[in-house]
């Protein structure tokens, strides 16, 4: 008889794990409190506009390829990809932007035009980043974080200094231009930490950026979720949506099942892809792996204020992905990590998917997604959101040199309170636990609960960390541990 597994939450890591577990022969059911599959990767549709409400970047395509290859498939079997050129653009002043091409040689030429000698320096830097990427993605991130011995290899021992140094020091020792430094430091924001607190080894993210490029899945990231869901159903996974889990019922050191919409459902194994802290609150206190004090001491990745905006015209001087770095990076980072507060002059990011995908907006119109990184657990109100919408619209007009505010048809917002309410997110964080040196690999919350032997975790608060590709990897790691302990 098949072992019965309930997976709490239907985000990327849960769906990935479900595929592996179903292939291993388990009876798998995903239980999701919301009406949609995909967790944060959901969409909003309004008046012919389509917005990805969560992740919008498709990086590290090799991780997606590896996932589908594990099932004899390719991404192309489920969704259509397009490489973006430019990958993205970065604004520094009105009319002053740098566009990043879709290959390293052209990027090196762009760098050289900004700072003499930087093209050669970039090629050398990317060679090291490529090497680190090979070690990280080829080996390290596919370890379950059970033991420090997982990190011990010839490659890691000979590069121990890469874990002692930090990304900021490494980049600024090679490049002088503040613009180029900002562009090179930007990818570590996907790891949820400041460059000066991120080990140098993580410069492999620059290879993910410049070496592998930025892609777009037609229909948005929701099409990736739909493809993975389709694969999981082909493998026999079942889904329960609008199904709220209020308790993980335990007897001694064993989880007996879960309470879903007030009804007890027995099972052999529980895997949670929901917020780690929230999941532990579903357990009796004596069965929790971590205390409240533990969570309060952790460094969390940012939350975010997002706006989804419909414009009644096509915008000029913007690209599919556009970053606005016209204010002080360190000041904004200080207001996220060191003195949590609403930022005085925030950097922000915008995505205009309708530039690439005509299905995202009516003809002649533009869909815009705007994101301001924030400290988690801030006061969140409609009035505050309005203040920041005005701020970024005025700057958008100034930097891109066009009238924009009169062309806003509508806007919707999503912020700290929504992350809490919709995803049970601890402190309303958007990206999970930051990948600082002391929160990497074996130092992250464990996949296996130490006190309940048949309870496991997956997702951005455990290994390997924040981001969509790591979520896919996390699902695989959790499924392998389950298979190991409950064959």
SVG drawing of the C-alpha trace seen along z (x, -y; Angstrom):
<svg xmlns="http://www.w3.org/2000/svg" viewBox="-14 -65 57 67">
<polyline fill="none" stroke="black" stroke-width="0.4" points="0.0,0.0 1.4,-3.5 2.4,-5.8 0.1,-8.8 1.8,-12.2 0.1,-15.6 2.0,-18.6 1.0,-21.9 1.1,-24.8 1.2,-24.8 4.2,-27.0 7.1,-26.1 8.9,-23.9 5.8,-22.0 4.9,-21.3 8.4,-20.2 8.6,-17.9 5.2,-16.4 6.5,-15.4 9.5,-13.5 7.4,-11.9 4.7,-10.7 7.4,-9.2 8.9,-7.5 5.5,-5.8 3.9,-7.8 0.2,-8.8 0.6,-12.6 -1.9,-15.3 -1.2,-19.1 -3.3,-21.1 -3.5,-24.9 -5.4,-27.5 -5.9,-29.8 -7.8,-29.1 -4.8,-29.0 -1.7,-26.8 1.7,-28.5 1.9,-30.3 3.4,-33.7 3.5,-33.0 -0.1,-33.9 -1.6,-36.3 -4.0,-39.1 -6.3,-39.7 -8.2,-42.9 -9.8,-44.6 -7.6,-42.7 -4.4,-43.2 -2.4,-40.3 0.1,-40.8 2.5,-38.3 1.9,-39.1 5.0,-37.4 8.3,-36.5 8.8,-38.1 12.5,-37.1 13.3,-33.8 17.0,-33.2 19.1,-30.0 17.3,-28.2 19.6,-25.2 17.9,-24.5 14.5,-24.3 16.0,-22.1 17.4,-19.8 14.1,-19.6 12.1,-18.6 14.9,-16.3 14.5,-14.3 11.1,-13.2 12.3,-12.8 10.8,-16.2 12.0,-19.6 10.6,-23.1 9.5,-23.4 7.1,-20.5 5.1,-22.8 5.9,-26.5 7.6,-28.7 10.8,-30.6 12.3,-33.7 15.7,-35.2 15.4,-38.9 17.7,-41.4 18.3,-43.7 18.1,-41.5 17.3,-44.6 18.1,-48.3 19.3,-50.4 18.5,-54.1 20.9,-56.4 19.7,-59.8 17.1,-61.4 17.8,-60.0 20.9,-58.2 20.5,-54.4 22.7,-51.4 21.1,-48.5 22.5,-45.0 22.8,-42.9 22.1,-39.2 25.7,-37.9 28.9,-38.4 31.0,-39.8 28.5,-42.6 28.2,-43.3 32.0,-43.6 31.8,-46.2 29.2,-48.2 31.4,-48.1 34.4,-49.3 32.5,-52.3 31.7,-53.3 35.1,-52.6 38.4,-52.0 39.8,-48.5 36.5,-47.3 35.7,-45.1 38.8,-43.0 38.2,-43.0 34.7,-41.8 35.8,-38.9 38.2,-37.8 35.5,-38.3 32.9,-36.3 35.4,-33.5 35.6,-33.1 31.8,-33.5 31.3,-30.8 33.6,-28.5 31.7,-29.2 28.4,-28.6 29.7,-25.2 30.6,-24.3 27.4,-25.7 24.8,-24.5 26.6,-21.4 27.0,-20.2 26.6,-22.3 23.0,-23.5 21.8,-20.0 22.9,-19.0 20.2,-18.7 21.9,-20.8 22.1,-17.9 25.9,-18.0 28.8,-20.3 30.6,-17.5 28.4,-18.2 30.4,-21.4 33.8,-19.7 35.4,-19.0 38.5,-19.8 36.7,-22.7 35.4,-24.3 38.5,-23.8 40.7,-25.5 38.2,-28.4 37.6,-28.9 38.6,-32.5 35.6,-33.0 33.4,-32.4 35.3,-34.8 35.3,-37.7 32.2,-39.5 30.6,-40.4 31.0,-44.2 34.7,-44.0 35.3,-41.6 33.5,-43.8 34.9,-47.2 38.4,-45.9 38.0,-45.4 35.7,-48.2 35.6,-51.9 32.5,-53.2 29.6,-53.5 27.3,-52.6 29.1,-49.3 29.4,-48.5 25.6,-48.9 24.9,-46.6 27.3,-43.9 26.0,-44.1 22.3,-44.0 22.0,-40.2 22.7,-39.4 19.5,-41.2 17.9,-37.9 19.6,-36.3 18.0,-38.7 21.1,-40.3 23.4,-43.3 26.4,-42.8 28.8,-43.4 27.1,-40.6 27.0,-38.1 30.0,-35.8 32.2,-36.3 31.4,-32.8 27.9,-34.1 29.3,-36.0 28.1,-33.0 24.9,-35.1 26.8,-37.3 27.2,-34.3 23.5,-33.6 22.9,-37.2 25.5,-37.8 26.4,-34.2 23.0,-32.5 20.9,-35.6 17.4,-36.7 14.4,-34.8 10.7,-35.2 8.1,-32.5 5.3,-33.4 2.2,-34.1 4.4,-35.0 5.7,-32.9 2.2,-31.5 2.8,-29.5 5.8,-27.9 3.7,-27.0 1.0,-25.6 3.5,-23.5 4.8,-22.0 1.3,-21.4 0.4,-19.6 3.5,-17.4 2.6,-16.7 -1.0,-15.7 0.4,-13.4 2.4,-11.7 -0.7,-11.3 -0.6,-14.2 -3.9,-15.3 -4.8,-18.9 -7.1,-20.4 -7.5,-24.2 -9.4,-26.6 -8.3,-24.1 -6.9,-25.7 -4.7,-23.6 -5.3,-24.6 -3.4,-21.9 -0.7,-19.2 -1.9,-16.5 0.9,-14.6 1.1,-11.6 4.5,-11.5 7.2,-11.9 4.9,-11.2 2.5,-13.4 -0.7,-11.5 -2.2,-13.8 -3.5,-17.3 -6.8,-19.2 -8.1,-20.6 -11.1,-22.9 -12.0,-21.5 -11.7,-17.9 -8.9,-15.5 -7.0,-13.8 -4.7,-11.0 -1.5,-10.4 2.0,-8.8 4.1,-11.9 3.6,-15.7 5.7,-18.0 5.2,-21.7 6.1,-24.2 4.2,-26.9 6.0,-29.4 8.2,-27.5 7.4,-29.7 3.7,-29.4 3.9,-25.7 5.5,-25.2 2.7,-27.2 0.4,-24.4 2.3,-22.0 2.1,-21.5 4.7,-23.7 6.8,-20.7 7.0,-19.5 8.4,-22.7 12.0,-22.6 12.7,-26.3 11.7,-28.8 10.2,-32.3 13.6,-33.7 15.3,-31.8 13.1,-33.4 13.3,-36.9 17.1,-36.7 17.2,-35.7 17.9,-38.1 15.0,-38.0 15.1,-39.0 13.0,-42.0 9.3,-42.4 8.0,-44.5 5.4,-47.1 4.1,-46.1 1.8,-48.0 0.1,-46.5 -0.8,-49.3 -2.7,-49.5 -1.6,-52.3 -3.7,-53.6 -0.7,-54.0 2.6,-52.4 5.4,-53.8 8.7,-55.0 12.3,-54.6 11.7,-51.5 12.5,-47.8 10.8,-44.6 12.8,-44.7 13.9,-48.2 15.8,-49.1 15.8,-52.6 19.0,-53.2 18.9,-57.0 19.0,-57.1 21.5,-55.9 21.7,-52.1 23.3,-52.0 20.8,-54.4 17.9,-52.2 19.7,-49.0 20.3,-50.6 16.5,-51.3 15.8,-47.6 18.3,-45.8 19.9,-48.1 17.1,-50.5 13.9,-49.0 11.7,-51.9 9.9,-53.1 12.6,-54.2 13.1,-57.9 14.3,-57.6 13.8,-54.0 15.3,-52.3 12.6,-50.4 12.1,-47.9 9.6,-47.9 8.5,-45.1 6.6,-45.9 5.7,-42.4 3.5,-43.8 6.6,-45.0 7.5,-41.3 4.1,-39.6 1.1,-41.2 -1.2,-39.0 -0.4,-41.0 -2.3,-44.2 -4.8,-45.4 -3.4,-46.6 -1.7,-50.0 -1.7,-49.8 1.0,-48.8 1.0,-46.6 3.4,-47.8 4.5,-45.9 6.4,-48.0 8.3,-46.8 9.9,-48.6 12.0,-46.4 11.1,-47.0 12.0,-45.9 9.5,-43.2 7.1,-43.9 6.5,-47.6 3.3,-49.4 1.2,-49.0 -1.7,-51.2 -3.5,-52.4 -2.3,-56.0 1.3,-54.9 1.0,-52.9 -0.5,-56.0 2.5,-58.1 4.9,-55.7 2.9,-55.3 3.2,-59.1 6.9,-59.0 7.7,-56.4 5.4,-57.7 7.0,-61.2 10.4,-59.6 9.4,-57.4 8.2,-60.5 11.4,-62.4 13.8,-59.6 12.1,-58.4 11.2,-61.9 7.5,-61.4 4.0,-62.1 2.8,-59.0 0.4,-59.8 -2.5,-61.0 -2.3,-57.6 -2.9,-55.4 -6.2,-53.5 -6.1,-51.7 -3.7,-50.3 -3.7,-47.5 -1.2,-47.1 0.2,-44.3 2.3,-44.8 3.3,-43.5 -0.2,-42.9 -1.1,-40.9 2.0,-38.7 0.9,-37.9 -2.7,-37.3 -2.3,-35.5 0.8,-33.4 1.0,-33.3 4.4,-34.9 6.5,-35.6 6.6,-39.4 5.2,-39.8 8.5,-39.0 8.5,-38.4 11.6,-36.4 12.2,-34.2 15.4,-34.0 18.5,-36.0 21.5,-34.0 24.1,-35.6 27.2,-33.6 25.6,-32.5 22.4,-31.5 23.8,-29.4 23.6,-25.7 23.7,-23.7 23.0,-26.9 19.5,-27.3 16.4,-25.8 16.4,-22.1 14.4,-20.1 13.6,-17.5 11.9,-18.4 14.1,-17.2 11.2,-16.3 8.5,-14.9 10.2,-12.2 7.7,-12.2 7.5,-16.0 9.6,-17.7 9.9,-21.2 10.7,-22.7 10.9,-26.2 12.7,-29.5 13.2,-29.4 15.1,-26.1 17.9,-25.0 19.1,-26.2 17.4,-29.6 15.3,-32.3 14.3,-32.4 12.4,-30.2 15.3,-28.0 16.3,-27.3 12.7,-26.4 12.8,-23.7 16.0,-22.4 14.5,-22.5 11.6,-20.4 14.0,-17.8 16.0,-17.7 13.0,-17.3 11.6,-14.5 15.0,-12.7 15.1,-12.9 11.6,-11.6 12.5,-8.7 15.7,-8.0 13.8,-7.9 10.5,-6.5 11.2,-4.3"/>
</svg>
